[in-house]
Amino acid sequence: MTVAIPVSSKVGIKFLGDTRKMEVHGLINEKPQCRIDEIIRAGGAVSFDPDTVVQAHKEDYNNCPYCIGGTRK
């Protein structure tokens, strides 16, 4: 069951999913290469419920190589 929630801001969340690349970003360790603002502007940003990387993985999101590292695929 997918519980990703579309978002228009990164405020108040720890992990942000990019629906275009199916990547999860750890906002506490955000890097310029993540391009979070561009993901949000393009309408491809989601949060997870619960707001964990484990939930993102359950929804088939891969780790961002810059802010989380370690691919899952």
Phi, psi and omega in degrees: 000127180273132177232021176294139185241124178303140179229154177242008180204153177266001182294129174084005178237153181261327183233133182237130178263143175254108184291338180287318182258354184054048177243147174252137180245137174268106188292338178292340181237029184304136178245157178303328181293341180292328179055047183302315181300322178293321178298316180295313180300324181283353179081018182255016184264136175225156170249174184236151178232104007284162184279071182224156176292330178299317179295320177300318178296321178299331180267015173072029174271139178268156178289141170292132181291342184269313187261338177244313180080169178067099180290152177258355185243000000 
